[in-house]
Amino acid sequence: MMDSFFRRMSLSIEYALESSNVATIKHMVMAGLGLSLLPEIAVGDEIRDGRLVRIDVQGLYMAQKMTLYYKSNRTLTPPAGSFSVSSSARSGPSGSGARTPGKTERTT
């Protein structure tokens, strides 16, 4: 996804490191070792106190697959159950709403 975005922007990017660990990436960026796309929730404190600076990238839209989990032997409260059913109705192939106990997937 990012490669195609960079190609559309006529940018050639050399990746020095790829990692799925957000904390590691965040600390590497704070150490001045490069730039990264990170979830805003993971860097809120660092943005507020000035350790990191946000750059808005025009034309960049990213959808993130999110998964909602709950304890499988627990009864959900009515609001949580409604949210779970509403979310699962929009997830899965063709919005099938198929659910695995304890897990609800939704792409946002």
PyRosetta script that sets phi, psi and omega in degrees:
from pyrosetta import init, pose_from_sequence

init()
pose = pose_from_sequence("MMDSFFRRMSLSIEYALESSNVATIKHMVMAGLGLSLLPEIAVGDEIRDGRLVRIDVQGLYMAQKMTLYYKSNRTLTPPAGSFSVSSSARSGPSGSGARTPGKTERTT")
pose.set_psi(1, -47.3)
pose.set_omega(1, -178.7)
pose.set_phi(2, -68.5)
pose.set_psi(2, -37.8)
pose.set_omega(2, 179.4)
pose.set_phi(3, -59.0)
pose.set_psi(3, -43.4)
pose.set_omega(3, -179.9)
pose.set_phi(4, -67.0)
pose.set_psi(4, -35.7)
pose.set_omega(4, 176.8)
pose.set_phi(5, -63.2)
pose.set_psi(5, -46.3)
pose.set_omega(5, -179.5)
pose.set_phi(6, -64.1)
pose.set_psi(6, -38.4)
pose.set_omega(6, 177.0)
pose.set_phi(7, -62.1)
pose.set_psi(7, -43.2)
pose.set_omega(7, 178.4)
pose.set_phi(8, -61.5)
pose.set_psi(8, -31.2)
pose.set_omega(8, 179.8)
pose.set_phi(9, -87.1)
pose.set_psi(9, 2.7)
pose.set_omega(9, -176.5)
pose.set_phi(10, 57.6)
pose.set_psi(10, 40.5)
pose.set_omega(10, 178.4)
pose.set_phi(11, -111.6)
pose.set_psi(11, 140.2)
pose.set_omega(11, 174.3)
pose.set_phi(12, -109.6)
pose.set_psi(12, 116.3)
pose.set_omega(12, -174.9)
pose.set_phi(13, -110.5)
pose.set_psi(13, 133.6)
pose.set_omega(13, 173.0)
pose.set_phi(14, -102.4)
pose.set_psi(14, 118.0)
pose.set_omega(14, 178.6)
pose.set_phi(15, -84.9)
pose.set_psi(15, 126.1)
pose.set_omega(15, 177.9)
pose.set_phi(16, -91.4)
pose.set_psi(16, -30.1)
pose.set_omega(16, -176.0)
pose.set_phi(17, -157.8)
pose.set_psi(17, 142.4)
pose.set_omega(17, 171.3)
pose.set_phi(18, -124.4)
pose.set_psi(18, 136.5)
pose.set_omega(18, -179.8)
pose.set_phi(19, -150.2)
pose.set_psi(19, 148.6)
pose.set_omega(19, 175.6)
pose.set_phi(20, -96.2)
pose.set_psi(20, 0.0)
pose.set_omega(20, -179.0)
pose.set_phi(21, -91.9)
pose.set_psi(21, 105.3)
pose.set_omega(21, -175.6)
pose.set_phi(22, -61.4)
pose.set_psi(22, -40.2)
pose.set_omega(22, -178.9)
pose.set_phi(23, -62.8)
pose.set_psi(23, -42.3)
pose.set_omega(23, 178.8)
pose.set_phi(24, -62.3)
pose.set_psi(24, -47.4)
pose.set_omega(24, -179.8)
pose.set_phi(25, -61.5)
pose.set_psi(25, -45.7)
pose.set_omega(25, -179.3)
pose.set_phi(26, -58.0)
pose.set_psi(26, -45.1)
pose.set_omega(26, -179.3)
pose.set_phi(27, -67.6)
pose.set_psi(27, -33.6)
pose.set_omega(27, 176.9)
pose.set_phi(28, -66.8)
pose.set_psi(28, -40.8)
pose.set_omega(28, 177.1)
pose.set_phi(29, -64.7)
pose.set_psi(29, -43.4)
pose.set_omega(29, 179.2)
pose.set_phi(30, -64.9)
pose.set_psi(30, -24.6)
pose.set_omega(30, 177.2)
pose.set_phi(31, -83.0)
pose.set_psi(31, -1.9)
pose.set_omega(31, 177.6)
pose.set_phi(32, 84.4)
pose.set_psi(32, 20.9)
pose.set_omega(32, -176.3)
pose.set_phi(33, -89.9)
pose.set_psi(33, 5.5)
pose.set_omega(33, 177.4)
pose.set_phi(34, 149.5)
pose.set_psi(34, -167.0)
pose.set_omega(34, 179.7)
pose.set_phi(35, -112.6)
pose.set_psi(35, 158.6)
pose.set_omega(35, 176.5)
pose.set_phi(36, -155.9)
pose.set_psi(36, 153.4)
pose.set_omega(36, 169.1)
pose.set_phi(37, -93.4)
pose.set_psi(37, 119.5)
pose.set_omega(37, -176.7)
pose.set_phi(38, -130.5)
pose.set_psi(38, 152.7)
pose.set_omega(38, 175.5)
pose.set_phi(39, -64.3)
pose.set_psi(39, 134.1)
pose.set_omega(39, -177.8)
pose.set_phi(40, -57.3)
pose.set_psi(40, -35.7)
pose.set_omega(40, -179.4)
pose.set_phi(41, -63.1)
pose.set_psi(41, -26.5)
pose.set_omega(41, -178.2)
pose.set_phi(42, -80.4)
pose.set_psi(42, -16.9)
pose.set_omega(42, -175.3)
pose.set_phi(43, -123.3)
pose.set_psi(43, 13.0)
pose.set_omega(43, -177.4)
pose.set_phi(44, -55.4)
pose.set_psi(44, -48.1)
pose.set_omega(44, -179.9)
pose.set_phi(45, -63.0)
pose.set_psi(45, -41.8)
pose.set_omega(45, -177.9)
pose.set_phi(46, -67.8)
pose.set_psi(46, -33.0)
pose.set_omega(46, 175.9)
pose.set_phi(47, -69.5)
pose.set_psi(47, -46.9)
pose.set_omega(47, -177.9)
pose.set_phi(48, -61.6)
pose.set_psi(48, -39.5)
pose.set_omega(48, -177.0)
pose.set_phi(49, -94.0)
pose.set_psi(49, 5.0)
pose.set_omega(49, 172.1)
pose.set_phi(50, 86.6)
pose.set_psi(50, 5.4)
pose.set_omega(50, 178.4)
pose.set_phi(51, -73.4)
pose.set_psi(51, -27.2)
pose.set_omega(51, 175.4)
pose.set_phi(52, -127.8)
pose.set_psi(52, 152.3)
pose.set_omega(52, 178.6)
pose.set_phi(53, -122.3)
pose.set_psi(53, 133.7)
pose.set_omega(53, 179.9)
pose.set_phi(54, -85.2)
pose.set_psi(54, 136.1)
pose.set_omega(54, 173.8)
pose.set_phi(55, -116.9)
pose.set_psi(55, 116.3)
pose.set_omega(55, 176.2)
pose.set_phi(56, -77.8)
pose.set_psi(56, 126.4)
pose.set_omega(56, -178.0)
pose.set_phi(57, -104.5)
pose.set_psi(57, 109.6)
pose.set_omega(57, -177.9)
pose.set_phi(58, -64.4)
pose.set_psi(58, 131.9)
pose.set_omega(58, 177.7)
pose.set_phi(59, 88.6)
pose.set_psi(59, -1.6)
pose.set_omega(59, 179.8)
pose.set_phi(60, -96.3)
pose.set_psi(60, 116.9)
pose.set_omega(60, 175.4)
pose.set_phi(61, -125.6)
pose.set_psi(61, 128.8)
pose.set_omega(61, -179.9)
pose.set_phi(62, -126.0)
pose.set_psi(62, 127.8)
pose.set_omega(62, 173.4)
pose.set_phi(63, -96.3)
pose.set_psi(63, 138.3)
pose.set_omega(63, -177.8)
pose.set_phi(64, -119.2)
pose.set_psi(64, 128.0)
pose.set_omega(64, 175.9)
pose.set_phi(65, -74.6)
pose.set_psi(65, 124.0)
pose.set_omega(65, -179.2)
pose.set_phi(66, -115.7)
pose.set_psi(66, 145.8)
pose.set_omega(66, 178.9)
pose.set_phi(67, -126.6)
pose.set_psi(67, 130.8)
pose.set_omega(67, 178.3)
pose.set_phi(68, -100.4)
pose.set_psi(68, 127.0)
pose.set_omega(68, -179.3)
pose.set_phi(69, -116.8)
pose.set_psi(69, 151.8)
pose.set_omega(69, 171.1)
pose.set_phi(70, -149.4)
pose.set_psi(70, 160.3)
pose.set_omega(70, -178.6)
pose.set_phi(71, -66.2)
pose.set_psi(71, 126.6)
pose.set_omega(71, -170.2)
pose.set_phi(72, -64.3)
pose.set_psi(72, -30.1)
pose.set_omega(72, -178.5)
pose.set_phi(73, -97.7)
pose.set_psi(73, 18.9)
pose.set_omega(73, -178.8)
pose.set_phi(74, -108.7)
pose.set_psi(74, 140.6)
pose.set_omega(74, 174.8)
pose.set_phi(75, -84.8)
pose.set_psi(75, 127.5)
pose.set_omega(75, 179.9)
pose.set_phi(76, -74.7)
pose.set_psi(76, 148.3)
pose.set_omega(76, 172.7)
pose.set_phi(77, -65.6)
pose.set_psi(77, 158.2)
pose.set_omega(77, 179.4)
pose.set_phi(78, -54.0)
pose.set_psi(78, -45.2)
pose.set_omega(78, 178.4)
pose.set_phi(79, -63.1)
pose.set_psi(79, -41.4)
pose.set_omega(79, 179.3)
pose.set_phi(80, -66.1)
pose.set_psi(80, -39.8)
pose.set_omega(80, 177.3)
pose.set_phi(81, -63.3)
pose.set_psi(81, -41.7)
pose.set_omega(81, 177.9)
pose.set_phi(82, -63.2)
pose.set_psi(82, -42.9)
pose.set_omega(82, 178.6)
pose.set_phi(83, -63.0)
pose.set_psi(83, -43.4)
pose.set_omega(83, -178.9)
pose.set_phi(84, -62.6)
pose.set_psi(84, -46.3)
pose.set_omega(84, -179.7)
pose.set_phi(85, -66.1)
pose.set_psi(85, -43.7)
pose.set_omega(85, 179.4)
pose.set_phi(86, -61.5)
pose.set_psi(86, -43.4)
pose.set_omega(86, -179.4)
pose.set_phi(87, -67.2)
pose.set_psi(87, -43.8)
pose.set_omega(87, -176.2)
pose.set_phi(88, -71.0)
pose.set_psi(88, -24.8)
pose.set_omega(88, 178.6)
pose.set_phi(89, -66.4)
pose.set_psi(89, -23.7)
pose.set_omega(89, 179.3)
pose.set_phi(90, -98.7)
pose.set_psi(90, -0.9)
pose.set_omega(90, -176.1)
pose.set_phi(91, -103.4)
pose.set_psi(91, 175.5)
pose.set_omega(91, 176.7)
pose.set_phi(92, 78.1)
pose.set_psi(92, 169.8)
pose.set_omega(92, 180.0)
pose.set_phi(93, -59.9)
pose.set_psi(93, 128.2)
pose.set_omega(93, 178.3)
pose.set_phi(94, 56.6)
pose.set_psi(94, 28.8)
pose.set_omega(94, 179.2)
pose.set_phi(95, 63.5)
pose.set_psi(95, 34.4)
pose.set_omega(95, -173.7)
pose.set_phi(96, -63.2)
pose.set_psi(96, -25.7)
pose.set_omega(96, 179.4)
pose.set_phi(97, 77.9)
pose.set_psi(97, 7.3)
pose.set_omega(97, 179.3)
pose.set_phi(98, -63.3)
pose.set_psi(98, 136.2)
pose.set_omega(98, -177.6)
pose.set_phi(99, -126.5)
pose.set_psi(99, 146.5)
pose.set_omega(99, 168.9)
pose.set_phi(100, -98.5)
pose.set_psi(100, 132.8)
pose.set_omega(100, 179.3)
pose.set_phi(101, -52.7)
pose.set_psi(101, 132.4)
pose.set_omega(101, 178.4)
pose.set_phi(102, 85.3)
pose.set_psi(102, 3.0)
pose.set_omega(102, -174.5)
pose.set_phi(103, -148.6)
pose.set_psi(103, 133.5)
pose.set_omega(103, 174.5)
pose.set_phi(104, -132.7)
pose.set_psi(104, 126.9)
pose.set_omega(104, -179.1)
pose.set_phi(105, -106.2)
pose.set_psi(105, 145.9)
pose.set_omega(105, 177.5)
pose.set_phi(106, -154.4)
pose.set_psi(106, 134.0)
pose.set_omega(106, 174.6)
pose.set_phi(107, -95.6)
pose.set_psi(107, 128.8)
pose.set_omega(107, -179.5)
pose.set_phi(108, -113.5)
pose.dump_pdb("model.pdb")
